Amino acid sequence: MNRIIKFVILDILRNKIILFYTILLAMLSFSMFSLEDNESKGLLSLLNLILLNVPLVAIIFSTIYIYNSSEFIELLISQPIKRNKIWISLYLGLNTSLIISFIIGAGIPILLYSPNLIGIILIFIGCIISVIFTSLAFLCSIISRDKAKGIGMSILIWLFFSLLFDGLIMFLLFQLADYPMENWIALIAALNPIDLSRIVILLQLDLSAMLGFTGAVFKQTFGTGWGILFSSTLLILWMIIPFMISLRKFNKKDH
Amino acid sequence: MRIPVFIILLLIICLPICAKNIHVGAKYSHQKIKKALSEAHDEDTIVIHEGTYKEGNIIIQKKITLLGINKPVLDGQNKYEILSIKSSGVIVQGLIIQNSGFSTLDDPGAIKIYNCDNVIIKNNELRDNFFGIYLQQANHCKIENNRIHAKGVEEQQIGNGIHCWKSDSIVIVGNKINGHRDGIYFEFVTNSIIWRNISFANIRYGLHFMFSNDDAYISNVFKNNGAGVSVMFTHRVKMFNNYFLYNWGDAAYGLLLKEISDSYILHNRFINNTSGIYMEGTNRILVEHNTFNENGWGMKIQASCMDNVIRENNFLGNTFDISTNGSLVLNTFNENYWDKYEGYDLNKDKFGDVPYRPLSLFSVMVESNSSLMLLFRSFMVNLLDKSEKIIPSLTPENFIDNKPRMHSVVI
């Protein structure tokens, strides 16, 4: 198993796209921090970029990588190795390499410019988001054997979580404005890992005072000790569940 | 001819000498302030020497001067109102006054001035009192260089630092107030000036103004107060050169204006407030040469405001520069500097050639549905704002600065 993981990591790290991704992240982070006059604003702009780019790269890169290594997977299946092991080591290998490139690309600038709790939370969130979207990529690529369909699906998932979901929340907020539903809508928003990460970071900044009533609700639900536990549980579920489904499918797959 | 003039002058100079000094202190003829007071006549000075005096409520009904030497302490033992001034022309200087009683029925204060004029309260320190200095129907009084502090926790449990009610021509200069309910409170006070005070960390407002016409407050610092500064139901107020800092919280404002008219807000700085200025029902106000820096909202202008002119201000680094709650715009924006302005200046006249719309779509939407802040800083909101900037369709048409500056106003 370890040898497969090692092989996957080395294979990915040699990939030019992942190198480009690392350099892009580093350039964006450094320029964000030097453009903004204080580091908390730099963090905020960086947060936006991370929440947009990291899931996109994670999901599309992983999907393409899995499709491209289908022959390698078939080769491994013909060997006396458990299917579980193959899929899990592929998952771990992809995640490790994406996290390494995120930490080099964005983590180092963040630690240099803003070595505080919020910075560390932001790095954590970047890593978690990478893992979540890799896990979704595994689900996409197992559902369809057609590469184009799989990539299309992963783009759609990214679009859904970073754009359409917010539109849905906005729609709900306007439609249900006359009812005391804010708490429930806030909970629904928390189901989206991107929204949840954004709000977790915003709550750590002074800006939370601007969030008004819903901010207070969120602070109560997600800001306290139990809240942090609750939101991390949600995020961990996002990391595991799509991958588990894909694992079951992979074990049953027969062609 | 020369001699009578000389004699008259000499008489004038000598006149104060006719007044006595009565010394109070452990080593002096009088040990009690009350005793000295009963023997004093108008124009006398009672010199209070070092020591702690616990004499309950001291009522001053003569025109005397209370002068503290080496900071004597007057203690109210948490039971009494300490100094009640009921005569005009009293001067209180150099005392430490502490621990007044607490009662919501008659509002005891460390120093309370009842229906008299020309009182001067100067260089005192007021510690942990219910009300600090309380003026009630007092005119032409001066409150200068006092240090007023308390450790208030709840609004109901503590009074105001300087409380003025139904007074005229009051001068409040150079005081430093913290830990009270409102730092300075004005109700029905006219023709007065508040100058160079520092009011910070008060539970409610740094300065609270109600029904007080023709006043001015100049060069004060209002910092870290629970809800900032509020000016309500008042005409002709002048607000110059003040600092409104770090009034940060769910319901905090740098400056809250409600039902104000014909006033001036010039050369102030609003830094790090949730809302720099919140305006409701304000008319004919000139907002000029102010700096709005790092606020959540620079200005919140409700649709009930009319004929206000907002010109030559700097808006720097605010999350939202302006927000409003309706589509009706009856105010003018001109020649401001907006750091979010993205236009150009071809004719090099230092003003942008493209008008600037300070209202972002998201701020308008949040005003109508505050829960939308849930989506604050999300990708979709950024996208909406950008598209609205290019093709304005939902934000009010005439909410516009036709002559935005390219560089910030030097103030």
Interface residues (C-beta under 8 A of the other chain):
Chain A: D37 K41 L44 L47 N48 L51 L52 S162 L163 D166 G167 I169 M170 L173 F174 A177 E182 I185 A186 A189 D195 R198 I199 L202 D206 L207 A209 M210 L211 G212 F213 T214 G215 A216 F218
Chain B: W248 G249 D250 A252 T274 G296 W297 G317 T319 N369 S370 S371 L372 M373 L374 L375 F376 R377 S378 F379 M380 V381 N382 L383
